[in-house]
Amino acid sequence: MNLVLIDSSEPTVKVVEINGNDEQAGNEIRKLIGCKMLEVVNLGGVVDMWIDEEYWFNKKQGLNQGFMLPDMPNPFLGNAVVAMCGKEGEIVGFSKDASESMQGLITQAIEFVEVEYE
C-alpha cells in the first residue's frame, strides 16, 4: 500500500510503502508518524490525512516542527500520512502513479513551520 509521508523533522514529503490490512496499516502509520492515537483530517473527497491526535497535549517546550496546508487556518505539528479512505472508512493506499502525483501536489502546497512554546 503506497502512502505519502509528511516528515516535518526532515522536512520532506515522500512516498512510503506499507503492508497489511486496515488494522495493521493503522499500526504502521502510528510508527511512521511517531504517535499512539491517530486523528483523521479529510483533505477532500476520499483523500485523508492521519496525524497525531495527542501532539498538542504532548508538545515540547521550545521549537516544534510542523506544516501548514492551503485553506487550513492552523499548523499541524509533527508528522502525517496521506492516503485514501474506502467506503467503510478503511485506509486505502494510492497506486504507484497516484502516490507520486500526490507527493508532488503536497510538496508544492506545503509550508514547513516551527512553532515555539514556552
KARA-V364992 format. One record per backbone hydrogen bond with DSSP energy under -0.5 kcal/mol. CO is the residue of the C=O (numbers start at 0). NH is the residue of the N-H. Records with the same first field share a line. If there is no record, write none. Layout:
CO=NH  NH
This chain:
0=17
1=93
2=4  15
3=5  81
4=6  13
5=7  79
6=9  10  11
11=6
13=4
15=2
20=24
21=25
22=26
23=27
24=28
25=29
26=30
27=31
28=32
29=33  34
32=78
36=52  53
38=50
40=48
43=46
45=47  84
46=42  43
47=82
48=40  50
49=80
50=38  52
51=54
53=56  57
54=58
61=116
63=114
64=77
65=112
66=75
67=110
68=71
70=72
74=76
75=66
78=51
79=5
80=49
81=3
82=47
83=91
85=88
89=85
91=83
93=1
94=98
95=99
96=100
97=101
98=102
99=103
100=104
101=105
102=106
103=107
104=108
105=109
110=67
112=65
114=63
116=61
